[in-house]
Amino acid sequence: MPSNSLSSFFLRYGKLCTGLLWLLSVIIYLNIYGVVTRLEAEKYIDEANLYINTGSFSAPRFWFYSATIFIIAIAIKIKTGMVGAFVIQALLNFFAFMLFYKALTKIFQSALTPVLIIFYLLAFSPYQSWVVYLYTESVFFSAILMLVSTLILYKPDRLKNILFISLALLLAFISRPLGILLGMGVYVYFFYYANKKWKVIIACGSVVMMMLGYFVINTVFSSIHDWHITQAFEEESIICDLPASQPYQKLDLVNTGSPLYQLWHYVTHNFSHFLQFAGLKIQYFFLMTRNYYSNTHNLFLLLNVIPLYVSAICSFFIRKHKFSKEITAFLAGIILFYTLTIVFQCDDYHNRFLLSIYPLFVLLAARFLEHFCLFMFKHHK
């Protein structure tokens, strides 16, 4: 098929292709994993039953995981069981990908690029296989796709558009506590989009953002009984819940005050120790390799992420593109906020922290790769 015919085909049937690719991927992951309701999912199932019986959660922190809990609770109430819960969260994921495709068509020049981005994300099993897990990741990943899409599709110049963005952000907030980082990214987006008058107002609103962040972080860490905010540094854990071999280095710590104060005291009184483990956490976070993965799997991850990061970095040197500076600032801001969070805490056993923002790297990389391909083949149809 000639390139112009191929472009016309995806321009006309790209949405249909996206839907079919999504359905095919879900069928494949279901055949491999089934609907996963064990381990971490059991915690959310228990919370859903508790909420149905009492109207509350066992701890305030579960409000920041409540999207998945409510989905499970709805499935229990309508007597469809965990299969019903999977169907609800899968439909949410389907909507997120369809909205994401629509947004991609607005910022890329070729009709083929959005389909290739969707195909890659669906085929990259470390990312998309979470759709069959009744963990919070499925809803959270969907919420991030929806938030990025609304920022691309709806400029915050009307109340209706701001409402769409706010709803997507709210879903992220109640999906996982890391949703607060997305709020910070949206704040950066609004700041870049606003005129000079509104920039002053938004800058003043940073006080509210800091108070909200302070509240969320302290609420989460104050209600976790098996984890405290400096535990990763005390146990010299790079991966959460995987402490290093003892003996640990003796640190200057405090056990009083808010969790954020305890973290501040650790950093300021043990700065060399902090820097040592910060570098290791960044390495684990971005490369995603683990010593408990097979060599083949680690190689698979490196072959994906290294070209991806190189292309993403190159994208910042492209001047002429449909990407707005507001979207670019949002993407870069989220990546920075996530990195800082990992530095001050620890990375996830299954790379779920990085995987939640993996589409952001894909967007930036695709920006460069499309620009490069169009430049190289500009004399060809």
N, C-alpha and C positions, 0 to 999 in steps of 0.2 A: 504494500500500500504506500503510495507516495506520501511524503511528509505533510503536504498541504491537506491531503485527504485524511491523514491520521489526525491532524489538528482539528479538522472539521468534525471528525467522528467523536473525539473527546469533548469538543465544544458542545455537541448535541447530546451525547450520551454519558458524559462524565459523571453526572449525578447517579445515574442508574448503575454505572460501573462501580462507584463508591459503595452503594448499597449492597451489590452482589459480592464485592470483595469482603465487606464486613461480615455478611452472612456466612460466606465460605470460611473465613477465619474462625468464627465462633464455633462452627460445626467441627472444625479440626481440633480446636482447643478442648471442646467438650469430649471428643473421642479420646484425646490424650489424658485429660485430667478428670473429666466428669465435673459435676458441681461440687466444689470443695467446701465442706461445712465443718471440718475438723480444726483442731489447734486454735489459732487466734479467732476463727469464726465463732467458736463456741462461746467466747466472751461476749460477743455482740448478740448472739442468740439468747444468752442468759439475761442480758440487759433489756432486750426486747420483751421477754416474758415478764421481767420485773416491772417494766414500764406499764405493760398491759394490766398487771395486777395491782400496782400501787400508784401509778401516775407519776413516778419519779425514777431517777437513776440511783445507782449505789454510790456515786460520787459526782460532784459537779463537773469534773473534767469530761465526762461522757457526753455533755452537750456539744463538745467539739468533735464528736464522732457520731452525732445523732442521726445524720442523714441515712447511714447504713442501718442503724438500729431501727429507725422508723420504717424503712423499707421492709425489714424482716418482720416488724410488728404488724404492718399492714397485711403481709402475706399470711401471718398466723391468724389474724382476725377474719380474713376472707377464706380461710381454710384451704389455702393452696400450698402450704408448707414451704420448705426451703427451695423447691423448684420454682414456685411462684415468686419468691424473693429474687432468685436469679433472673427470672424473666423481666421483672421490673427494673433491676439495675442494668440488665443488658439493653433494654429499650432506651434507657437513659443514655447509655454508651452509644447506641445507634444514632440517637438524636444529636449527640455531641459531635460525632464524626460527620454527619450530614451538614451540620452548621459549620463545622470546621472546613469542610470542602467548599461551601459557599464563600466563606471568608477568603480562602486561598485563591479563588478565581478572581478576587478583587485586587490582589497584590502581586500576582505573577503574570508575565506576558504570554507564556505559552499555555494552551489548554491542557497540555500533557503533564506539566509540572505538578499541579494539584493532585492528579490521579497517582502519579509516582510517589508523592509524599505520603498519601493515604496508604498506598500499597506497602511502602516500606514500614510504616508504623504498625500496620496490621500484621506484617510478616515477621517483625522483630519480636520474637516470642517473650524475651524478658520483660517487654513493655506490655503487650496486648494480652498475654495469657492471664493477667489478673482479672480479666472480665468474667471468668468462671469461678473466681474465689469470692466467697461471702465475707471478704475483708473490707476495710474502708478504702483500700486502694482503688477499686473499680470506680466508685462514685467520685473519689477525689480526682482521679485522672480525667474522668469525664467533665468534672467541674472546671478543671484547668483548660481543657479544650474549648469549653463553652465560653469561659471568660476571655480567652485570647480572641475567639471569634467575634464576640460582641464588641471588643475594643477596636477590631478592624472594621466591622460592619457599621457600627453606630458611633458617630462622633458625638462627644458630650456637649452638644450645643443646644439640645432640647431636653425638656424634662422627661419625655418618653424614653429617649435614648439612655439618659442617666439611670432611669429605672431599670432598663434591661441589664445594664452593666452591674447595677447594685444587686439585682437578683442572682446573677451568676456569681458575684463575689460572696453573697450570703450563703449560697450552696457550698462554696469552697470553705467558708468559715465553719460550717457545721459538718464538714466531711472529715477534716483532720485539723489538729492545732496548727500545722504548718500553713494553713490557709491565711493566717495573719500576715505571712510574708507576701502573699499575693495582694493583700490590702495595701502593703507598703509599695508594691509595684504599681498598683492602680493610682496611688497617691502621686508617684513620680510621673505617671502618664498624664494625669490631670494638670500637674504643674507645668509640664512642657507644652500642653495644649493651650493653656489659659493665656489671656492677654496680660499686660503689665498690672492692671488693676486687680485682676483675679489672682495673679501670682502672689501678691501681697496677702490676700485673704487666705489662700491655700497654705501659704507658708505659716501663717498664724495657726491654721488648723493642724499643723504638725504637733502641737501640744496635745490635741485630742488623740492623734495617732499614737503618740508615745504613751499616753495614759492607757489607751486600749491595749497596746502591746504589753505594758507593764502588768495590767490586770490579767490578761490571758496567760502570760508566762508564769506568773506567780500562782494563779489558780491551778494550772495544770501540774506544776511541780509540787505544790502544797498538798495535792490530793492523791499523788502517786506514792503508795506505801512501800514499794519495792525499788524505788529509784529516787535519787536526789540530784540536784543540779550540778554538783561537783564530783559525782561518783565516777564518771568516765575518766577524769584526771587522777582521782585517788587510786583507781584500779588500773590506770594506764591503758584503758580500753580504746582501741581505734574503732572497732566494731562494737556496737551497743551489746551489753550482756556477755561480752567475751573478754574478761579481764586478762591482763598479762600475767606471766608467771611471777610469783612472789620471790623475794621481798620487794615491796614497792618503795619508791623514794619517799622519805619523810617530807611532808608538806606543811606549810603554815596555813591553817584553815580556821574558819569560825563556824559554829553550829547555830548561832543566833541570827536574828534579823530575817528579812525576806530572802527567798531563793536568789533573786538577782543581786542582792547585797553580798551573799555568800560567794557567788561567782566572781563578782568584782574584787572581793578580797583575795580570792585565789589568784586571779590574773596579776594583780598589782604586787602581790607578795611572793609569787613563784613564776616570774616572767620567763626565765630561761626554760623552765620545765614546760610552760605553756607553748612557747615557740617550737620546741622540739616535737611535741605531739601534734601541733597544728599542721606542720609540714607533712607529717605522715597521713593525717586525716584527709588533707587535700589530695594527696596522691591516690589514696584508696577511693575517695569520692569520685574523682574524674575518670580514673582508669577502669574502675569497677571490678578489677581482678581480685580474686580471693585465693588464699592458699588451700582452702577446702574445695575449690572447684578443680575440675580436671584441666590438664594442660590444653586440651582441645577447646574446652569452653572458654578458658582465659584468652586463648588465641583468637577465638571467634569474637569476643568482646573487644579486644584491641584492634582487630581488623575493622570493626565498626566505628569505634569511638575516635581513634586517632585521625582518620581522614575527615570525620565529621567535625572535630574541633578545628582542624587546620582550615577547612572550608568556612566554618563559622567565623573564625578570626578574620579571614580574608574578606568576608562580607562587609566588615566595617570600613573597608577602603573603597567601596563602591559608592559613587556619588549619585549617579543617575539611576533611580529605581523608584518603584511605586511605594516602597516602604517609607512611611513617614518617620520623622525623628521621634515622634511620641511613641510609636510602636517599638522602635529600636531601643529607646530609653527604657521602656517597660521590660523588654526581653533581657537587656543587659542588667537592669536593676534586680530582677528576680534571680538571675544566675548569681549575682553578687550576694544578695541576701541569703540565699540557700548556702552558698559557700561559707559565709561567716557563721551561719547557724551550725553547720557541721564542725567548723573549727572550734566552736565553743561547747560542743557536745560530743557526738560520736556519729559514725556512719551506720547505715542499716545493714543487717546480715545479708539481705537479698537485693541490695542496691535500690530499695524502693524510694529513697529520698531523691536520688538523681533521676531515676526513671520517671518520677512525677513531672519533671520539667524537661524530659528528653525531647518532646516535640519542639521546644523552644530552640534547642540546638539544631534540630532538623530544619526548622524554618530559616534560620540564619545561614546554614550550610547550603540549602536549596537556593537561597538568594544569590550566593556567589556562583554556584554551579550552573544555574540557568543563565546568568550573565556571561559566564565563560563560554558556554556552549553556543549561545547566540552570537557572541563575538567571533568565535572560531568558524562558525558555519554561516556567517552573515551573507555570503555570496551564493549560498545554496538554498534551494526551496525547501 
